[in-house]
Amino acid sequence: MPALTLSSGEREALERWSRRPKTAQALAQRARIVLACAARMTNADVSAQVRVTRQTVGRWRTRFLKKRLDGLLDEPRPGAPRKITDAHVERVITMTLESTPQEATHWSTRSMAKTCGLSQTAVSRIWRAFALQPHRSETFKLSKDPLFIEKVRDIVGLYLNPPDKALVLCADEKSQVQALDRTQPLLPMRPGQAERRTHDYVRHGTTSLFAALDVKSGKVIGECHRRHRAREFRKFLGTIDASVPARLDVHLILDNYGTHKTPSIRRWLVRHPRFHLHFTPTSASWMNLVERWFGLLTERQIRRGTHRSTRELEGAIMAYLTSNNKHPKPFVWTKTADEIFASIARFCQRISNSGH
């Protein structure tokens, strides 16, 4: 039986491999076999200690003596040659990014597989490897407001560093909220079956919600009106004025809707000098935090609600508002103006495919 001697580097590597707790247990077992052989143990003793056959001990002793540490690693296994070449992968990616099928607006795995002569599974694997999803589409819009930079800095400054002795409110209208009732009774959820409702519905009128979100506390001042005009917005400003303590200035963040800029609103603001209006850039409603609150209202109350009258819809909206104000949770703005500009610049550079 040939003697097996280890160098310090080999012993260190074998001990490290033998201590593997979970992964590569076959390699860990081979390392323990070689370490036991290096301790001048016979194949029979090593077999009993490691709990393998003597033939297994002899195989790994011999391979280590011939190839040292490399002899303990798995050799490449024989198998079928690769069928999908780099050229196939390149063609699939190029066609996905630079062309569309004649009969559709985007590629599917089946249409791409038929065109390229590959299987649907192969196309799916290639797309998944390169994070391509032709079936998905998203929207975007960049603001063309000439005062975009100034307005962003103004509003972000209010979010991150609000003025003293003042209240920052994000105000907007959720207009034309429909009171919808299904044509047949709803089928409730059961084990193994989702809630079901008819696809058609009956309209029972609309309402508009005027809301102002307190950026600091998360509370909302709101009221519903059947119409959406400057007259209703002026009434809502009066509600805000009555709700906010007189010692505080009011900074209102608004969008550029026409009812916010009429002569009657300007006259009202002149009579109430503690109100300061800050307009978001055009096509940048994402800067108004009350829009996020409107999203929660739609998701939790309106989208799946059933309302047989406008009054019932308004009651549901105000009940949600009351519940929100009992346990308010503010939305926290985190990005600075410079970070927003940098993000927009990266996006513009990416979609224009230009380095300038």
C-alpha positions, -999 to 999 in steps of 0.1 A, spaced: 0 0 0 17 33 -11 24 59 16 4 91 13 20 123 25 4 158 25 19 192 22 7 219 45 -13 235 17 -30 203 8 -38 195 44 -54 229 49 -75 225 18 -86 190 27 -96 201 62 -115 230 48 -134 207 24 -141 182 51 -159 208 73 -185 217 47 -218 216 66 -242 213 37 -228 217 2 -206 193 -18 -208 164 7 -193 140 -18 -161 162 -19 -162 165 19 -163 127 22 -133 123 -2 -113 148 18 -120 128 50 -108 96 33 -76 112 22 -69 127 56 -74 93 72 -51 77 47 -25 103 55 -27 93 91 -11 59 81 -44 41 84 -51 10 63 -79 9 38 -99 -14 61 -96 11 90 -105 41 69 -135 21 55 -148 15 90 -142 51 101 -157 69 72 -184 42 66 -176 34 30 -164 3 12 -127 -5 10 -129 -3 -28 -140 34 -24 -111 41 -1 -87 25 -25 -101 45 -55 -97 79 -39 -63 70 -24 -50 61 -59 -66 92 -75 -51 115 -50 -16 99 -54 -19 105 -92 -35 139 -94 -33 153 -58 -62 176 -50 -75 178 -86 -81 140 -84 -108 145 -58 -129 168 -80 -156 155 -103 -146 150 -138 -168 162 -167 -196 138 -173 -204 125 -207 -236 137 -222 -254 149 -253 -236 177 -272 -251 212 -268 -278 218 -294 -285 255 -288 -255 275 -300 -244 311 -293 -257 320 -327 -292 307 -318 -292 327 -286 -280 359 -304 -306 355 -331 -335 351 -305 -323 382 -286 -318 403 -317 -352 395 -331 -369 401 -297 -353 435 -294 -353 447 -330 -383 433 -347 -420 423 -343 -439 394 -359 -461 402 -389 -493 391 -372 -489 407 -338 -475 436 -319 -450 416 -299 -434 382 -299 -447 352 -279 -426 321 -271 -445 301 -296 -442 326 -325 -405 331 -318 -399 294 -315 -416 288 -349 -396 315 -366 -362 305 -351 -367 268 -353 -363 262 -316 -386 248 -290 -409 270 -269 -390 260 -238 -357 270 -252 -370 305 -262 -385 308 -227 -352 299 -211 -333 324 -233 -357 352 -225 -356 344 -188 -318 344 -188 -317 379 -204 -347 393 -184 -368 399 -216 -406 400 -213 -421 410 -246 -457 405 -233 -453 433 -208 -456 470 -215 -455 500 -192 -462 537 -197 -441 568 -191 -444 605 -196 -417 632 -192 -428 667 -180 -422 695 -205 -429 722 -179 -404 750 -185 -402 755 -147 -398 718 -140 -366 722 -120 -378 751 -99 -411 734 -91 -394 701 -81 -370 719 -58 -399 739 -43 -421 709 -35 -393 685 -25 -381 713 -1 -415 713 15 -415 676 20 -379 673 33 -377 706 52 -412 719 60 -414 756 72 -419 764 108 -453 774 121 -470 761 89 -489 730 77 -480 714 44 -511 699 27 -512 679 -6 -546 687 -21 -564 673 -52 -597 661 -64 -607 625 -73 -633 634 -98 -661 613 -114 -661 585 -89 -689 562 -100 -715 546 -78 -717 511 -93 -740 483 -85 -737 448 -101 -767 435 -121 -768 403 -100 -760 394 -64 -723 388 -56 -712 353 -50 -690 353 -18 -656 336 -15 -655 299 -5 -627 275 1 -611 269 -33 -632 296 -50 -626 333 -53 -653 359 -49 -672 363 -81 -693 392 -95 -710 400 -128 -689 418 -154 -717 443 -161 -730 469 -137 -756 497 -133 -745 533 -128 -761 553 -100 -744 587 -105 -710 601 -97 -693 622 -70 -660 640 -66 -638 638 -36 -618 669 -26 -590 658 -2 -560 674 15 -533 651 30 -513 664 60 -478 654 50 -466 653 86 -494 634 103 -510 615 75 -545 628 83 -568 638 55 -593 666 53 -620 657 28 -654 663 15 -676 651 -14 -693 673 -40 -715 663 -69 -698 687 -92 -662 696 -99 -659 733 -104 -640 763 -90 -670 770 -68 -667 736 -51 -629 740 -48 -635 774 -31 -658 757 -6 -631 731 1 -606 758 7 -630 772 33 -632 738 49 -594 736 51 -593 772 65 -617 761 93 -598 729 100 -563 744 104 -555 764 135 -554 801 127 -518 804 140 -504 782 112 -497 791 76 -510 767 50 -488 755 21 -510 737 -5 -494 715 -31 -517 713 -61 -517 702 -97 -523 726 -127 -561 720 -131 -580 750 -143 -603 752 -113 -573 760 -91 -564 792 -109 -597 810 -117 -602 846 -108 -626 837 -79 -599 815 -64 -573 842 -67 -596 867 -50 -602 842 -22 -564 837 -17 -560 875 -15 -585 876 14 -566 846 31 -529 856 30 -519 826 51 -525 803 22 -496 796 -2 -500 776 -33 -473 754 -48 -481 738 -82 -466 705 -94 -449 704 -128 -472 695 -156 -474 657 -162 -459 651 -128 -488 642 -105 -465 616 -89 -451 645 -68 -484 650 -51 -486 626 -22 -524 627 -20 -524 607 -52 -509 578 -34 -537 581 -8 -563 581 -36 -547 548 -48 -553 532 -14 -589 545 -13 -595 530 -47 -579 497 -38 -595 492 -4 -629 508 -8 -640 518 -43 -628 491 -68 -647 462 -53 -674 482 -36 -711 479 -45 -730 512 -41 -767 516 -50 -767 554 -48 -743 583 -49 -751 589 -12 -741 554 -3 -708 558 -22 -701 591 -4 -708 574 29 -684 547 21 -657 572 11 -662 593 43 -662 562 64 -628 552 50 -615 588 56 -627 586 92 -610 553 97 -578 566 81 -577 596 105 -581 574 136 -549 556 127 -531 578 102 -498 568 86 -479 594 67 -461 588 34 -424 595 38 -407 613 9 -370 602 7 -355 614 -26 -338 648 -28 -343 670 -59 -308 663 -72 -315 625 -69 -347 630 -89 -329 649 -116 -301 623 -118 -327 595 -122 -345 614 -150 -312 620 -167 -303 584 -166 -337 574 -180 -334 600 -208 -299 587 -217 -311 551 -217 -342 557 -240 -323 580 -264 -294 555 -267 -270 584 -266 -240 592 -245 -246 629 -244 
